[in-house]
Amino acid sequence: MGFIRGPYHHWTRKIDTKTVGRYLSDEQLERYSEWLEEARRLRDLFGELETLSLRIAERAEGWEPQAALTGHRCPPSTDGPHEQG
């Protein structure tokens, strides 16, 4: 069996607490790119909403501010499909 030679597109995401991935062909990437971008935008918006909610609760309760929440968006190297080579 041969090895896949790059560049290739690898779509990664979290399912429960595990990172899973799938290789996409150029055609699949083109077909799903809009959906993948919308999913990325929703994750970004969710992270912003969670941060704003935390800030509101901190002010209402007089709590010391905590660092901004992280972990809702994977680093660019693992978020959504990307080329590897």
TORGUTOR-408358 format. One record per atom (N, C-alpha, C): residue number from 0; residue in three letters; x, y, z; atom name. Coordinates in pm, whole numbers. Layout:
<rs>
{NUM, "ALA", {X, Y, Z}, "CA"};
...
</rs>
This chain:
<rs>
{0, "MET", {85, -118, 0}, "N"};
{0, "MET", {0, 0, 0}, "CA"};
{0, "MET", {89, 124, 0}, "C"};
{1, "GLY", {59, 220, -86}, "N"};
{1, "GLY", {139, 341, -98}, "CA"};
{1, "GLY", {101, 445, 6}, "C"};
{2, "PHE", {191, 538, 22}, "N"};
{2, "PHE", {167, 649, 113}, "CA"};
{2, "PHE", {106, 765, 36}, "C"};
{3, "ILE", {24, 842, 104}, "N"};
{3, "ILE", {-33, 962, 44}, "CA"};
{3, "ILE", {76, 1067, 40}, "C"};
{4, "ARG", {99, 1123, -74}, "N"};
{4, "ARG", {199, 1230, -89}, "CA"};
{4, "ARG", {125, 1363, -98}, "C"};
{5, "GLY", {171, 1460, -19}, "N"};
{5, "GLY", {104, 1589, -13}, "CA"};
{5, "GLY", {128, 1674, -135}, "C"};
{6, "PRO", {69, 1792, -142}, "N"};
{6, "PRO", {-16, 1843, -34}, "CA"};
{6, "PRO", {-153, 1776, -36}, "C"};
{7, "TYR", {-212, 1770, 81}, "N"};
{7, "TYR", {-346, 1715, 93}, "CA"};
{7, "TYR", {-422, 1794, 198}, "C"};
{8, "HIS", {-552, 1778, 199}, "N"};
{8, "HIS", {-640, 1853, 290}, "CA"};
{8, "HIS", {-685, 1759, 401}, "C"};
{9, "HIS", {-663, 1801, 523}, "N"};
{9, "HIS", {-702, 1720, 638}, "CA"};
{9, "HIS", {-798, 1800, 724}, "C"};
{10, "TRP", {-920, 1750, 739}, "N"};
{10, "TRP", {-1024, 1815, 818}, "CA"};
{10, "TRP", {-1025, 1750, 956}, "C"};
{11, "THR", {-999, 1829, 1060}, "N"};
{11, "THR", {-1001, 1777, 1196}, "CA"};
{11, "THR", {-1108, 1848, 1276}, "C"};
{12, "ARG", {-1162, 1777, 1374}, "N"};
{12, "ARG", {-1264, 1834, 1461}, "CA"};
{12, "ARG", {-1269, 1750, 1588}, "C"};
{13, "LYS", {-1337, 1803, 1689}, "N"};
{13, "LYS", {-1353, 1733, 1816}, "CA"};
{13, "LYS", {-1487, 1661, 1817}, "C"};
{14, "ILE", {-1485, 1536, 1859}, "N"};
{14, "ILE", {-1606, 1459, 1885}, "CA"};
{14, "ILE", {-1591, 1410, 2028}, "C"};
{15, "ASP", {-1681, 1455, 2113}, "N"};
{15, "ASP", {-1668, 1436, 2257}, "CA"};
{15, "ASP", {-1535, 1499, 2297}, "C"};
{16, "THR", {-1443, 1424, 2348}, "N"};
{16, "THR", {-1314, 1483, 2388}, "CA"};
{16, "THR", {-1201, 1439, 2297}, "C"};
{17, "LYS", {-1234, 1373, 2187}, "N"};
{17, "LYS", {-1131, 1322, 2098}, "CA"};
{17, "LYS", {-1124, 1402, 1969}, "C"};
{18, "THR", {-1002, 1421, 1920}, "N"};
{18, "THR", {-982, 1484, 1790}, "CA"};
{18, "THR", {-986, 1374, 1684}, "C"};
{19, "VAL", {-1071, 1395, 1584}, "N"};
{19, "VAL", {-1082, 1300, 1474}, "CA"};
{19, "VAL", {-1055, 1375, 1344}, "C"};
{20, "GLY", {-1017, 1302, 1242}, "N"};
{20, "GLY", {-985, 1367, 1117}, "CA"};
{20, "GLY", {-1025, 1285, 997}, "C"};
{21, "ARG", {-1028, 1353, 884}, "N"};
{21, "ARG", {-1061, 1289, 757}, "CA"};
{21, "ARG", {-987, 1364, 647}, "C"};
{22, "TYR", {-933, 1289, 555}, "N"};
{22, "TYR", {-868, 1350, 440}, "CA"};
{22, "TYR", {-973, 1383, 335}, "C"};
{23, "LEU", {-961, 1500, 274}, "N"};
{23, "LEU", {-1055, 1545, 172}, "CA"};
{23, "LEU", {-983, 1561, 39}, "C"};
{24, "SER", {-1051, 1521, -66}, "N"};
{24, "SER", {-998, 1546, -200}, "CA"};
{24, "SER", {-1019, 1693, -234}, "C"};
{25, "ASP", {-956, 1739, -340}, "N"};
{25, "ASP", {-977, 1877, -384}, "CA"};
{25, "ASP", {-1126, 1902, -411}, "C"};
{26, "GLU", {-1192, 1804, -472}, "N"};
{26, "GLU", {-1335, 1818, -504}, "CA"};
{26, "GLU", {-1419, 1826, -377}, "C"};
{27, "GLN", {-1388, 1743, -278}, "N"};
{27, "GLN", {-1462, 1747, -152}, "CA"};
{27, "GLN", {-1440, 1880, -80}, "C"};
{28, "LEU", {-1316, 1927, -80}, "N"};
{28, "LEU", {-1288, 2056, -17}, "CA"};
{28, "LEU", {-1368, 2166, -82}, "C"};
{29, "GLU", {-1373, 2166, -213}, "N"};
{29, "GLU", {-1452, 2267, -284}, "CA"};
{29, "GLU", {-1601, 2253, -252}, "C"};
{30, "ARG", {-1650, 2131, -252}, "N"};
{30, "ARG", {-1791, 2105, -226}, "CA"};
{30, "ARG", {-1833, 2148, -85}, "C"};
{31, "TYR", {-1747, 2126, 15}, "N"};
{31, "TYR", {-1783, 2152, 154}, "CA"};
{31, "TYR", {-1722, 2280, 212}, "C"};
{32, "SER", {-1648, 2355, 134}, "N"};
{32, "SER", {-1575, 2469, 190}, "CA"};
{32, "SER", {-1668, 2573, 254}, "C"};
{33, "GLU", {-1782, 2600, 192}, "N"};
{33, "GLU", {-1874, 2698, 251}, "CA"};
{33, "GLU", {-1928, 2648, 385}, "C"};
{34, "TRP", {-1966, 2523, 391}, "N"};
{34, "TRP", {-2016, 2465, 516}, "CA"};
{34, "TRP", {-1907, 2467, 624}, "C"};
{35, "LEU", {-1786, 2431, 588}, "N"};
{35, "LEU", {-1677, 2429, 685}, "CA"};
{35, "LEU", {-1646, 2569, 737}, "C"};
{36, "GLU", {-1651, 2668, 648}, "N"};
{36, "GLU", {-1628, 2807, 691}, "CA"};
{36, "GLU", {-1740, 2854, 784}, "C"};
{37, "GLU", {-1865, 2818, 754}, "N"};
{37, "GLU", {-1977, 2855, 841}, "CA"};
{37, "GLU", {-1963, 2789, 979}, "C"};
{38, "ALA", {-1920, 2663, 982}, "N"};
{38, "ALA", {-1900, 2595, 1110}, "CA"};
{38, "ALA", {-1790, 2663, 1190}, "C"};
{39, "ARG", {-1683, 2706, 1123}, "N"};
{39, "ARG", {-1573, 2777, 1189}, "CA"};
{39, "ARG", {-1625, 2908, 1248}, "C"};
{40, "ARG", {-1706, 2980, 1170}, "N"};
{40, "ARG", {-1760, 3108, 1217}, "CA"};
{40, "ARG", {-1851, 3087, 1339}, "C"};
{41, "LEU", {-1932, 2982, 1338}, "N"};
{41, "LEU", {-2018, 2953, 1453}, "CA"};
{41, "LEU", {-1935, 2924, 1578}, "C"};
{42, "ARG", {-1826, 2849, 1563}, "N"};
{42, "ARG", {-1739, 2824, 1679}, "CA"};
{42, "ARG", {-1681, 2954, 1733}, "C"};
{43, "ASP", {-1639, 3042, 1642}, "N"};
{43, "ASP", {-1585, 3171, 1684}, "CA"};
{43, "ASP", {-1691, 3252, 1759}, "C"};
{44, "LEU", {-1812, 3256, 1704}, "N"};
{44, "LEU", {-1920, 3332, 1769}, "CA"};
{44, "LEU", {-1956, 3274, 1905}, "C"};
{45, "PHE", {-1958, 3142, 1915}, "N"};
{45, "PHE", {-1986, 3079, 2044}, "CA"};
{45, "PHE", {-1881, 3118, 2147}, "C"};
{46, "GLY", {-1756, 3119, 2108}, "N"};
{46, "GLY", {-1649, 3160, 2199}, "CA"};
{46, "GLY", {-1665, 3304, 2244}, "C"};
{47, "GLU", {-1701, 3392, 2150}, "N"};
{47, "GLU", {-1724, 3533, 2185}, "CA"};
{47, "GLU", {-1841, 3547, 2281}, "C"};
{48, "LEU", {-1949, 3474, 2256}, "N"};
{48, "LEU", {-2066, 3480, 2343}, "CA"};
{48, "LEU", {-2032, 3430, 2483}, "C"};
{49, "GLU", {-1956, 3323, 2491}, "N"};
{49, "GLU", {-1918, 3269, 2622}, "CA"};
{49, "GLU", {-1831, 3369, 2699}, "C"};
{50, "THR", {-1737, 3433, 2630}, "N"};
{50, "THR", {-1652, 3533, 2694}, "CA"};
{50, "THR", {-1734, 3652, 2743}, "C"};
{51, "LEU", {-1826, 3700, 2659}, "N"};
{51, "LEU", {-1913, 3811, 2702}, "CA"};
{51, "LEU", {-1999, 3773, 2822}, "C"};
{52, "SER", {-2053, 3653, 2822}, "N"};
{52, "SER", {-2134, 3607, 2934}, "CA"};
{52, "SER", {-2052, 3602, 3063}, "C"};
{53, "LEU", {-1929, 3557, 3053}, "N"};
{53, "LEU", {-1841, 3553, 3169}, "CA"};
{53, "LEU", {-1816, 3694, 3222}, "C"};
{54, "ARG", {-1789, 3788, 3131}, "N"};
{54, "ARG", {-1764, 3927, 3173}, "CA"};
{54, "ARG", {-1888, 3987, 3244}, "C"};
{55, "ILE", {-2006, 3960, 3191}, "N"};
{55, "ILE", {-2129, 4011, 3253}, "CA"};
{55, "ILE", {-2146, 3952, 3393}, "C"};
{56, "ALA", {-2124, 3821, 3408}, "N"};
{56, "ALA", {-2136, 3758, 3539}, "CA"};
{56, "ALA", {-2032, 3813, 3636}, "C"};
{57, "GLU", {-1910, 3835, 3589}, "N"};
{57, "GLU", {-1805, 3889, 3676}, "CA"};
{57, "GLU", {-1844, 4026, 3728}, "C"};
{58, "ARG", {-1894, 4110, 3640}, "N"};
{58, "ARG", {-1935, 4245, 3683}, "CA"};
{58, "ARG", {-2053, 4239, 3778}, "C"};
{59, "ALA", {-2152, 4157, 3746}, "N"};
{59, "ALA", {-2273, 4148, 3830}, "CA"};
{59, "ALA", {-2241, 4094, 3969}, "C"};
{60, "GLU", {-2146, 4003, 3979}, "N"};
{60, "GLU", {-2114, 3939, 4106}, "CA"};
{60, "GLU", {-1995, 4004, 4177}, "C"};
{61, "GLY", {-1926, 4097, 4108}, "N"};
{61, "GLY", {-1810, 4159, 4168}, "CA"};
{61, "GLY", {-1689, 4067, 4172}, "C"};
{62, "TRP", {-1686, 3968, 4087}, "N"};
{62, "TRP", {-1574, 3873, 4082}, "CA"};
{62, "TRP", {-1455, 3937, 4013}, "C"};
{63, "GLU", {-1336, 3888, 4048}, "N"};
{63, "GLU", {-1215, 3928, 3977}, "CA"};
{63, "GLU", {-1222, 3872, 3834}, "C"};
{64, "PRO", {-1185, 3953, 3735}, "N"};
{64, "PRO", {-1187, 3902, 3598}, "CA"};
{64, "PRO", {-1089, 3786, 3578}, "C"};
{65, "GLN", {-1134, 3688, 3501}, "N"};
{65, "GLN", {-1048, 3576, 3464}, "CA"};
{65, "GLN", {-996, 3597, 3324}, "C"};
{66, "ALA", {-895, 3523, 3290}, "N"};
{66, "ALA", {-842, 3530, 3153}, "CA"};
{66, "ALA", {-952, 3489, 3056}, "C"};
{67, "ALA", {-944, 3540, 2935}, "N"};
{67, "ALA", {-1042, 3504, 2833}, "CA"};
{67, "ALA", {-1043, 3354, 2813}, "C"};
{68, "LEU", {-1160, 3301, 2785}, "N"};
{68, "LEU", {-1174, 3159, 2761}, "CA"};
{68, "LEU", {-1103, 3120, 2632}, "C"};
{69, "THR", {-1040, 3005, 2635}, "N"};
{69, "THR", {-972, 2955, 2515}, "CA"};
{69, "THR", {-1016, 2811, 2493}, "C"};
{70, "GLY", {-973, 2755, 2382}, "N"};
{70, "GLY", {-1003, 2616, 2356}, "CA"};
{70, "GLY", {-1124, 2593, 2269}, "C"};
{71, "HIS", {-1196, 2700, 2234}, "N"};
{71, "HIS", {-1313, 2683, 2149}, "CA"};
{71, "HIS", {-1275, 2679, 2002}, "C"};
{72, "ARG", {-1158, 2727, 1974}, "N"};
{72, "ARG", {-1112, 2724, 1836}, "CA"};
{72, "ARG", {-974, 2661, 1833}, "C"};
{73, "CYS", {-960, 2564, 1749}, "N"};
{73, "CYS", {-831, 2496, 1737}, "CA"};
{73, "CYS", {-732, 2589, 1670}, "C"};
{74, "PRO", {-604, 2567, 1692}, "N"};
{74, "PRO", {-506, 2647, 1619}, "CA"};
{74, "PRO", {-523, 2627, 1469}, "C"};
{75, "PRO", {-479, 2722, 1390}, "N"};
{75, "PRO", {-498, 2710, 1244}, "CA"};
{75, "PRO", {-448, 2580, 1187}, "C"};
{76, "SER", {-348, 2518, 1245}, "N"};
{76, "SER", {-295, 2395, 1188}, "CA"};
{76, "SER", {-389, 2277, 1204}, "C"};
{77, "THR", {-491, 2287, 1292}, "N"};
{77, "THR", {-581, 2174, 1311}, "CA"};
{77, "THR", {-727, 2211, 1296}, "C"};
{78, "ASP", {-758, 2332, 1264}, "N"};
{78, "ASP", {-896, 2375, 1255}, "CA"};
{78, "ASP", {-943, 2372, 1112}, "C"};
{79, "GLY", {-1032, 2282, 1082}, "N"};
{79, "GLY", {-1086, 2273, 948}, "CA"};
{79, "GLY", {-986, 2211, 853}, "C"};
{80, "PRO", {-1023, 2204, 727}, "N"};
{80, "PRO", {-933, 2142, 632}, "CA"};
{80, "PRO", {-815, 2233, 602}, "C"};
{81, "HIS", {-701, 2174, 583}, "N"};
{81, "HIS", {-583, 2252, 550}, "CA"};
{81, "HIS", {-488, 2163, 472}, "C"};
{82, "GLU", {-397, 2226, 406}, "N"};
{82, "GLU", {-302, 2150, 327}, "CA"};
{82, "GLU", {-185, 2110, 414}, "C"};
{83, "GLN", {-139, 1988, 393}, "N"};
{83, "GLN", {-19, 1941, 457}, "CA"};
{83, "GLN", {70, 1888, 347}, "C"};
{84, "GLY", {197, 1895, 365}, "N"};
{84, "GLY", {283, 1845, 259}, "CA"};
{84, "GLY", {416, 1801, 306}, "C"};
</rs>
